């Protein structure tokens, strides 16, 4: 029997639903999903299986106009994710239509895509009427020769199976690139850190989530089958440390409980999670922090 395996890059603006779509296609949570933009920092690869095909999904950080070093490194990672792909899927939101950000992506797409097939996926179709969808489809296809257009709701699952089957058929003939039971190629230490960061992002407001990062410092396997995970939350200022800890340590405690519960579900075993908050004023300028996130520090240079 012929097996197929290859890479599909999901691109789009921040918050277009790329992480949700990755998780729906994979059938498990491999990408952190929050309502805040720029949540996905590294290119998370999820592995979706359809019949004899293995589709490795490159969930790129959203493409936006970068202001800081971290932003620039994220945008470089996003376009870099496209460079490795066999197929590209541009995801846009039905109710937002053709924004300035989408126009910018369309402008860069011919150079980046080259001869590779690019499909259009219009997400959140349940939020608009059919005549709006039809017009949007026509306008987008007038702006770029998409090989196929999919109408989907990543969250509710509408249309996702059609997209998955199409992607499976587009993969090159090849032995599978990952073991059958592997759903992501991020190291577990990084996935664990991302889960804690998601919980922090959901609890905290405004700019603070972009001023912090989480690293898994130690992972100890215990004889009883459980694991002890020690993580450090790095913040840029003393004031941030107080916000992350919360009154009488309530915030960090709630974050720790939520992250632990999700880790236990993800790993299918008992986890002992310990979080520490440390102030590192210059973490946004430290190469080591970037490599922990799977980003290239040099890509943040002007």
N, C-alpha and C positions, 0 to 999 in steps of 0.2 A: 504494500500500500504506500502511495506517495505521501510523504509528510511535507508540510510547508512551515517555514518560520521566518520571521522578519520583524522590522521595526515600523511602527506607525507613530508619527509625531502629532500631538494635539496642540494646536496653537490658537491664540486668541487674546483678547484683552484680559486684564485682571478681572476675576469674578465672573467670567463668561460661563463657568460651570465645567471647566476642564477636569478638575479634581473629582467632582461628582460623577462625571462621565467615565473617568478612569475606573473609579470604584464600582460603578454599575456594570461596566464591561468585564471587569475582573471577577465580580461577584464577591468581593471582600474589600475591606477598607485598607487601601495602601497609600492613599493620598490624604493629607489632612484637609478638612473642609471647614471653613468658617465663613461668616458673612463679611469678614474684613478682606480688603483687597491685598494683593501681594503676599498671600500666605505661603504659597509654594515657593520655596527658595531654591531648592536643588531640582534637577531633572529626575523626577521619581519614575522609575520604570515599573509598571505593573504588567503582569503576564496573563493574558486572556487566552482561553483555549476554546476552539470551535471545531468540532470534528477532528480532522487530522492536522489542523493548522494551529500553530502557536503564534499569537500576535503580541509582540512586546510593545507596550504602550509607553511612549516617552511623554510624560505629562510635564510640559515646560512651564516655567514661571510666566505670568502674563506679560505681554508686550506693552510697554508704556514708555512715556518720556522720562528717562532716568535723571535724577538730580544728584544723588550721593554715590559714593563708591559702591555700597551694597547694591543700590539700584542698577548701576552699570554692570556689575558682575552678574546680576540676575538676568538682565536683558541679553547679555552675551551668552549666558547658559541657554536661554530660550532659543535664540537663533542657532546656537551650536547643536541643540537637540534635533533641529530640523535637518542639519547637515548629515546626520547619521541615518536618516529614515528612508524606507522604501516607498512609503506613502505618507502624505500629509493631509490632515483634516483641520480645516479652519472652522472654529466654533464661534458663532455670534449669537447674540440674544435677540429673539424675535421682537420683544417690546422696545428694545433700544435702537434697533435698526442699524443704519450705516452711520456710525459715529465718526468723529475725527480720528480716533484710534484705529478703527476698522479701515478707514481710507489710507492711513499710513501703512498698515500691514499689507493692504492690496498693492500699494506702490512698490514695496520691497519684495513682494512674493515672487514675481517673475525671475528675479536674480537668484533668490534663495532656492526656489523650487527647481529651477532648471527644467529638465525633461521629466521630472517625477510627477506622477499623478497627484492632483490635489482635489479633495472632495470638500464640499461645503456642508456643515451641519448647523441647522438653525435650531437653537435650543429654546426651551420655555415656550413652546408653541401654544400651550394652553392659555397663555396670557394675551393673545391677540386674535382678531377675527380672520377668517380664511382669505378675504380679499386683500388684507394687509400682508399676509404671508406670501400670497401670490406675487404681489407687487415687489416685495422685498427679494424674493427668489429671482425675479426677472432683472431687477436692478443689480443685484450681486453678480449674476451670471453675465451681465453686460460689461461688468468691470473686470472680470477674470474668467478664463475658460475652464471652469470647474468640470471635472469628469462626471461628477454625480452630486446631486443635492439630497440631503436627508433632513426630514422634519422630525425633531425629537423632543422629548422631555427627559433629560438625564436623571432628574430626581424621581419622576414617576415611572420611568422605564419605557415610555412610548417610543416606538421606532428604533430603540437601541439594538434590538436583535437583528434588524435589517442591516444596520450599520456594521454590526459585529460579523455577520455572514459575508458581507461585501469585503470587509478588511481581510477576513480569513482567505477569501479567494484571490486577493491581490498579493498575498505573501509569496515570495520566491520559493521554489522547491528547495528544501534543505532539511537536514536533521534538526530536531528541536534544539534550541539554543540553551534552554534551561530545563532542569529536572521537572517532571510532571507536577510535583507537589509544591513547587516554588512559585509564589505569587508576586514577589518583588525582588529587585536586585540590590536594594539598599541594605547595608549591614543592619542587623537587629538593633545594635546600639543606637544607630541613627534613627531608626523607626521609633524606638522607645523615646528618644529625645524629642522627635517631632510630635508624638502623642501628648507629651507634657506641654510642649509649646502651644499646641492647639487649645488645651484646657486653659492655659494662661491667657491666650488671645481672647477666648470667649468670656473670661472673667473680668479682664481689664479693658479700659476704654481709651479712646483717642489714640494718641501717638505712641503710647508706651510699648505696645507689642513690638514695634519696629526697633525699639531701643533695647530689646533683650534677646538673648539667645540661650538655648539649653544644650548642655553636653552631658553625655553619659560617661561618667568618670570611671566607674567600676561595675563589672557584671560578674557576680560570683554564683556559680552553680552549687546548690546545696545537695547533700546526700538524700534528703527526702523528696527530691524532684522539683523543689521550689527554687527560686532564684532571688538573690538580693541585688537590687540595682541602685547605685548611688548616682545622683545627677546634680549638676551645678547649674543654677540659673544665673547667668551673668547680666548685670544691669549697668547702665552708664553712670548713674548718679546715686548718691546716698538717699535722696528723696524717693527715688524709684524703688529702692530696697524696702522702704517702709510701706509703699503701696502694694508691692508684691506680697510682702508678709501679711499685711492687713492687720486690723485691730486684734490684739492678742494672738496673732498668728493664724487668724481664721481663714484668710484668703489662701495662703499657701497650703493649709491643711485640706481645704475643700478641693484645691487643684490636685494635690497629691492623691486624695481618695478617688477622684474621677479618673485620673491618669492610671492609677493602679488597677481599677476595675476594668478599664479598657484593655490594658496590657494583659490582664489575666484572661480576658475573653479571647484576645488575639493569639496568645501563646498556649491557651488551654491548660494553664497550671497556676499554682499560687505564686504571687510575686510580693516581695517585701521592697517597697520603694522609699528611698530616703532623698529628700530634696534639701539643698543648701542654696542660699542666695548670697552671691558675692558681687561687690562693686568693682568693676574694671572700667575706668573712665574712657579708655581708648579701644575697647574691644572691636568697635567698627573699623578700626585701622590695623587690626592684627591678622596677619596672614593665616595663623593657625586656626583662628575662629572660622575663617572661610573654608578651609579644607575640611573642618568638622561638618560643615553644611553641604559639602560636595560642590562648592563653588571655587572658581579660580580667582585668587586675590588680584592677580595681574590684570584680569579682565575689567577690574574696577578703575583702572587708570584712564585718564582722559584720552 
